[in-house]
């Protein structure tokens, strides 16, 4: 089980995206394209890396449809009887995924296997370099989603592994986790449906997160993802920000909004090279516009020893007929805002004074799904770098503490709405993550 490596020192920054589903059409619809065709189409978008996610092929989709339509099969599915029946064909063996990585990668494109798992009531992850240590559906919280829309019976018991348990296993196998769509929720039949990263704060506080955080996806400017990211930064914790596309590759309009991309200056052209750059915070997220931010030799993810310096900003690949809003954000507050229009390229520099962190983002105010945002530069500040941080020697099973599950369900079941009423789907204030409450609760256990 090895990550794809194409040794090319000095390769330009890798343009990549993740969190996808290859084969997710309605029941009875066959896959429209082969994996090779998907790869070639993604190369035309200028991508060098793509994480191809479950379901991968029609038989795989059929298994999921069969499972979802017959609740009586859920137990067998969870206990991996279906996984075991595939042994003869090796469809779900590690060798199968390594074969894809070898045969579908090219000199300028890395085919890697992504997987959105766990998909549980307390949050979703996806991965750079996922390895099949269990069935792909092992940690799909199958009984919770149907209950969310009815709530006409007691809440189904939680039987999946918790997110830190899976992180510990996958990190040991060389994968890097990403917390997906962290503030995402919506209404269905008048009921609160969660995709919220409810376990994120206790995972961080117990040193068991270890991954990146999605701060761009679905929209080019995600103020609620950013509010969470900024809140964590102001508490002294830095998770490298990444974008996600969450594409269904067999959909009629698979990229109906945008291809949400990451521009990562990897030291080598490999999954591991991308991971190592992300651990240093070296990433810019974009749907097309170019954005570069520097302070001397320091760029996104880097530390400047002084409390200030001259920040230079360069943007390119702009539409001349569009207007763009450039924002410079210091410790969560916009300190400079400027409109850019009528140009294809723009640059400026200014003197900054103030310890902490600075994030620069560019939003196309003429086109909804167009923008870019860079990871922070730190000025005389040393945050805890969560992404790639070594996990504690022992697993801290905080969810087993009395009162922990109630705190997790506060977000997962929408109980937070009593304290923060009137919010629209996707809107979730930083305060609802209850950092201080979790810190006080967990301190005795650490």
C-alpha positions in Angstrom: 0.0 0.0 0.0 2.0 2.9 -1.3 1.3 6.4 -2.4 1.9 7.3 -6.0 5.3 9.0 -6.6 6.5 10.4 -9.9 9.9 11.8 -9.1 10.2 15.3 -10.6 12.1 17.6 -8.3 11.4 21.2 -9.3 8.0 20.4 -10.7 5.8 23.6 -10.8 3.2 23.9 -8.0 0.7 21.1 -8.2 -2.8 22.0 -9.2 -5.2 19.5 -7.5 -8.5 18.9 -5.9 -10.2 16.2 -3.9 -13.4 14.9 -2.4 -15.1 13.3 -5.3 -17.4 10.4 -6.2 -16.7 8.7 -9.5 -20.0 6.8 -9.9 -23.0 8.3 -8.2 -25.8 8.4 -10.8 -29.4 7.3 -10.0 -30.1 3.6 -9.5 -30.0 1.7 -12.8 -27.8 4.2 -14.6 -24.5 2.7 -15.7 -21.2 4.5 -15.5 -20.9 6.9 -18.4 -17.1 7.1 -18.6 -14.2 4.9 -17.7 -11.7 5.9 -15.2 -9.2 6.7 -18.0 -11.8 9.0 -19.6 -12.3 10.8 -16.3 -8.5 11.2 -15.9 -8.1 12.7 -19.4 -11.0 15.1 -18.8 -9.5 16.3 -15.5 -6.1 16.9 -17.2 -7.9 19.2 -19.6 -8.9 21.3 -16.6 -5.2 21.7 -15.9 -5.1 19.5 -12.9 -2.0 17.5 -12.0 -3.6 15.4 -9.2 -7.1 14.2 -8.5 -8.5 12.0 -5.7 -10.9 9.6 -7.2 -13.5 8.7 -4.6 -16.0 5.9 -3.8 -18.2 4.6 -5.5 -15.6 3.8 -8.2 -17.4 1.6 -10.7 -21.0 0.4 -11.4 -20.9 -2.8 -9.4 -19.8 -0.7 -6.4 -22.7 1.7 -6.9 -25.1 -1.2 -7.2 -24.0 -2.6 -3.8 -24.6 0.8 -2.2 -28.1 1.1 -3.8 -29.0 -2.4 -2.7 -27.8 -1.6 0.8 -29.6 1.7 1.1 -32.9 0.3 -0.2 -33.1 -2.6 2.2 -32.6 -1.7 5.9 -32.4 -5.4 6.8 -29.1 -5.6 5.0 -27.5 -2.8 6.9 -26.0 -5.1 9.5 -24.5 -7.4 7.0 -23.1 -4.5 5.1 -21.6 -2.9 8.2 -20.1 -6.3 9.2 -18.5 -6.4 5.7 -20.0 -9.6 4.4 -20.1 -7.9 1.0 -16.5 -6.8 1.3 -15.5 -10.5 1.9 -17.5 -11.7 -1.1 -15.4 -9.6 -3.4 -12.2 -11.4 -2.5 -12.1 -13.7 -5.5 -12.1 -10.7 -7.9 -9.8 -8.6 -5.7 -12.0 -5.5 -6.5 -11.6 -4.2 -3.0 -8.1 -5.4 -2.2 -5.3 -2.9 -1.7 -3.6 -4.4 -4.8 -6.5 -3.1 -6.9 -6.0 0.5 -5.8 -2.3 0.3 -6.2 -2.9 -1.0 -9.8 -5.1 2.0 -10.5 -2.4 4.4 -9.1 0.3 2.8 -11.3 -1.6 2.4 -14.5 -3.6 5.6 -14.5 -1.0 8.0 -13.4 1.1 9.7 -16.1 4.2 11.9 -16.2 2.1 15.0 -15.4 -0.9 13.6 -13.6 -1.3 11.6 -10.4 -4.3 9.3 -10.1 -4.9 8.7 -6.4 -7.6 7.1 -4.5 -9.7 9.4 -2.3 -12.5 8.3 0.0 -15.0 10.3 2.0 -14.9 8.4 5.2 -15.9 8.4 8.0 -19.3 9.8 7.0 -20.8 9.9 10.4 -23.2 12.1 12.3 -20.3 14.0 13.9 -18.5 14.9 10.6 -17.0 13.8 7.4 -13.4 13.4 6.3 -11.6 12.8 3.0 -8.0 11.9 2.4 -4.9 12.4 0.5 -3.4 8.9 0.2 -6.3 6.9 1.6 -5.6 3.2 2.1 -8.2 0.4 2.2 -7.7 -1.0 5.7 -11.4 -1.7 5.9 -14.4 -1.8 3.5 -15.0 1.7 2.0 -18.4 1.9 3.6 -17.1 0.7 7.0 -17.8 4.1 8.7 -20.9 5.2 6.9 -23.4 6.1 9.5 -26.3 4.5 7.6 -29.1 4.7 10.2 -28.7 8.3 11.2 -29.7 10.1 8.0 -33.1 8.4 7.7 -33.8 9.2 11.4 -32.8 12.9 10.9 -35.7 13.4 8.5 -38.4 11.7 10.6 -37.3 11.8 14.3 -40.3 9.7 15.0 -38.4 7.1 17.1 -35.4 7.0 19.5 -32.2 8.1 18.0 -30.3 5.1 16.5 -27.2 4.0 18.4 -23.9 5.1 17.1 -21.9 2.0 15.9 -19.2 3.4 13.7 -15.7 4.3 14.6 -15.1 7.8 15.8 -13.1 10.2 13.6 -9.9 10.1 15.8 -9.9 6.3 15.6 -9.8 6.3 11.8 -7.3 9.1 11.7 -4.9 7.1 13.8 -5.1 4.1 11.5 -4.9 6.1 8.2 -2.0 8.4 9.3 0.0 5.3 10.3 -0.6 4.1 6.7 0.7 7.4 5.2 -2.6 9.3 4.6 -3.5 12.9 5.4 -7.0 13.7 6.6 -9.2 16.7 5.5 -12.2 17.8 7.5 -14.9 18.3 4.8 -17.6 21.1 4.5 -17.2 21.9 8.2 -20.3 24.1 8.8 -22.6 22.5 6.2 -26.2 21.8 7.2 -29.6 22.1 5.6 -33.3 21.4 6.1 -35.1 18.4 4.7 -38.8 17.9 5.5 -38.4 20.7 8.0 -35.7 18.8 9.9 -32.0 19.9 10.5 -29.7 17.7 8.5 -26.0 17.8 9.4 -22.7 17.6 7.6 -21.2 19.7 10.4 -17.7 18.8 11.7 -19.0 18.4 15.2 -16.0 16.6 16.5 -13.4 19.1 15.2 -12.9 21.1 18.3 -12.4 18.1 20.7 -10.3 16.4 18.1 -8.0 19.4 18.0 -7.9 19.9 21.8 -6.9 16.3 22.4 -4.2 16.5 19.7 -6.0 13.9 17.5 -7.1 16.0 14.4 -3.8 16.0 12.5 -5.4 17.2 9.2 -6.4 20.1 7.0 -9.7 22.0 7.0 -11.9 22.8 4.0 -12.3 26.6 3.8 -13.4 26.8 0.1 -16.1 24.6 -1.5 -19.6 24.9 -3.0 -18.9 28.7 -3.1 -15.8 30.6 -4.0 -16.2 32.7 -0.9 -17.3 30.6 2.1 -17.6 33.1 5.0 -18.9 30.5 7.5 -16.0 28.1 6.8 -13.7 31.0 7.1 -15.2 32.2 10.4 -14.5 28.8 11.9 -10.9 28.8 10.4 -10.3 32.3 11.8 -11.7 31.4 15.2 -9.3 28.5 15.4 -6.4 30.7 14.3 -7.3 33.2 17.0 -7.1 30.4 19.5 -3.6 29.7 18.3 -4.3 26.6 16.2 -3.6 26.4 12.5 -5.1 23.8 10.2 -4.0 24.3 6.6 -6.9 25.5 4.5 -7.8 23.6 1.4 -10.6 23.6 -1.2 -12.8 20.7 -2.1 -14.9 20.1 -5.3 -17.2 17.3 -4.0 -17.9 16.3 -7.6 -20.0 13.4 -8.9 -18.1 12.6 -12.0 -21.0 10.9 -13.7 -23.5 13.7 -13.2 -24.8 15.7 -16.2 -23.0 18.8 -14.9 -20.2 17.4 -12.8 -18.6 20.8 -12.3 -21.7 22.9 -12.4 -20.3 25.4 -10.0 -16.5 25.3 -10.4 -13.5 23.1 -10.1 -12.3 24.2 -6.6 -8.5 23.8 -6.8 -5.5 23.9 -4.6 -2.2 25.3 -5.8 0.5 23.6 -3.7 4.3 24.0 -4.2 5.2 20.4 -3.5 8.9 19.6 -3.2 8.4 16.5 -5.3 5.6 15.5 -7.7 3.9 12.9 -5.5 1.1 12.5 -3.0 3.7 12.6 -0.3 5.1 15.8 -1.7 1.7 17.5 -1.6 1.2 16.2 2.0 4.5 17.6 3.2 3.7 21.0 1.6 0.3 21.1 3.2 1.8 20.3 6.6 3.8 23.6 6.2 0.6 25.5 5.2 1.8 26.2 1.7 -1.4 26.3 -0.3 -3.6 28.7 -2.2 -7.2 27.9 -3.0 -8.8 29.1 -6.2 -11.5 28.5 -8.8 -9.4 30.2 -11.5 -7.9 33.6 -10.5 -4.2 33.5 -9.6 -3.2 34.9 -6.2 0.4 35.1 -4.8 1.1 36.7 -1.4 4.7 37.3 0.0 6.4 39.1 2.8 10.1 39.1 1.8 10.8 35.4 1.3 7.9 34.3 3.4 4.7 33.0 1.8 1.5 31.2 2.9 2.1 29.1 6.0 5.4 30.8 6.8 6.5 32.8 9.9 8.0 36.3 9.8 10.1 36.9 12.9 9.1 40.5 13.2 5.6 41.9 14.0 5.3 43.4 10.5 6.8 43.8 7.1 6.1 44.7 3.5 3.4 42.4 2.0 3.3 42.1 -1.7 0.2 40.8 -3.6 0.0 39.7 -7.2 -3.1 38.5 -9.0 -3.5 37.2 -12.5 -5.9 35.3 -14.8 -8.5 38.0 -14.2 -11.4 38.8 -16.4 -11.1 42.4 -17.7 -14.9 43.0 -17.6 -15.2 41.7 -14.1 -14.8 43.4 -10.7 -12.9 41.8 -7.9 -12.8 42.6 -4.2 -9.5 42.1 -2.6 -9.5 41.8 1.3 -6.5 41.7 3.6 -7.6 40.1 6.9 -5.5 40.5 10.1 -6.5 38.3 13.1 -10.0 38.0 11.7 -10.6 41.7 10.8 -10.4 43.1 7.3 -7.8 45.9 7.5 -7.6 46.6 3.7 -10.2 46.2 1.0 -9.9 47.2 -2.6 -11.8 46.8 -5.8 -9.9 45.6 -8.9 -11.4 45.9 -12.3 -10.6 46.5 -16.0 -7.3 44.5 -15.8 -6.0 41.0 -16.5 -3.3 41.3 -13.9 -2.7 43.4 -10.8 -0.1 43.8 -8.1 0.5 46.0 -5.1 2.5 46.1 -1.9 2.0 47.8 1.5 3.6 47.9 4.9 1.9 45.8 7.6 2.4 46.3 11.3 0.9 43.9 13.9 1.6 40.5 15.3 -0.6 37.5 14.5 -1.7 36.3 11.1 -2.7 37.7 7.8 -4.9 36.1 5.2 -5.5 37.6 1.7 -8.6 36.7 -0.4 -9.9 37.7 -3.8 -13.6 37.5 -4.6 -15.1 38.0 -8.1 -18.1 40.2 -7.4 -19.2 39.8 -11.1 -19.3 35.9 -11.1 -20.5 33.9 -8.2 -18.1 30.9 -8.4 -14.9 32.8 -8.9 -12.3 33.6 -6.3 -9.1 32.7 -4.5 -7.8 32.7 -0.9 -4.3 32.1 0.5 -3.3 30.4 3.7 -2.0 32.8 6.4 1.4 34.3 6.9 2.3 34.6 10.6 4.0 37.6 12.1 5.8 37.0 15.4 3.4 34.2 16.1 3.8 30.4 16.6 0.5 28.7 16.3 0.0 25.0 17.0 0.3 23.5 13.6 -2.4 20.9 13.6 -1.9 19.6 10.0 0.6 16.7 10.3 1.1 17.2 14.0 2.2 13.9 15.6 -0.7 12.2 17.3 -0.5 11.4 21.0 1.0 8.1 21.9 -2.2 6.9 23.4 -5.7 7.3 22.0 -7.7 9.7 24.0 -11.3 8.4 23.8 -12.9 11.6 24.9 -16.3 10.6 23.5 -16.6 8.0 26.2 -16.5 10.6 29.0 -19.8 11.4 30.7 -21.3 14.4 28.9 -19.2 14.2 25.8 -21.9 12.8 23.5 -24.3 15.5 24.6 -21.8 18.1 23.5 -21.3 16.4 20.1 -25.1 16.1 19.5 -25.5 19.8 20.3 -24.1 20.5 16.8 -25.1 17.2 15.1 -28.8 17.4 16.0 -29.2 21.2 15.5 -29.7 21.9 19.1 -27.4 24.9 18.6 -30.3 26.7 16.8 -31.9 27.4 20.2 -29.0 29.6 21.1 -28.4 31.0 17.6 -31.9 31.3 16.0 -32.7 32.5 12.5 -29.7 31.1 10.7 -29.9 30.0 7.1 -28.6 26.6 5.9 -24.8 26.5 6.0 -24.6 29.4 8.5 -23.0 28.3 11.7 -21.3 30.8 14.0 -17.9 30.1 15.5 -19.4 30.4 19.0 -21.6 27.4 18.4 -18.5 25.2 18.3 -18.1 26.0 22.0 -14.4 26.0 22.2 -14.1 27.2 25.8 -16.7 24.7 27.1 -14.8 21.8 25.4 -11.5 23.1 26.8 -12.9 23.2 30.3 -14.5 19.8 29.9 -11.5 18.0 28.4 -8.7 19.5 30.5 -9.0 16.9 33.3 -8.8 14.1 30.8 -5.6 15.4 29.2 
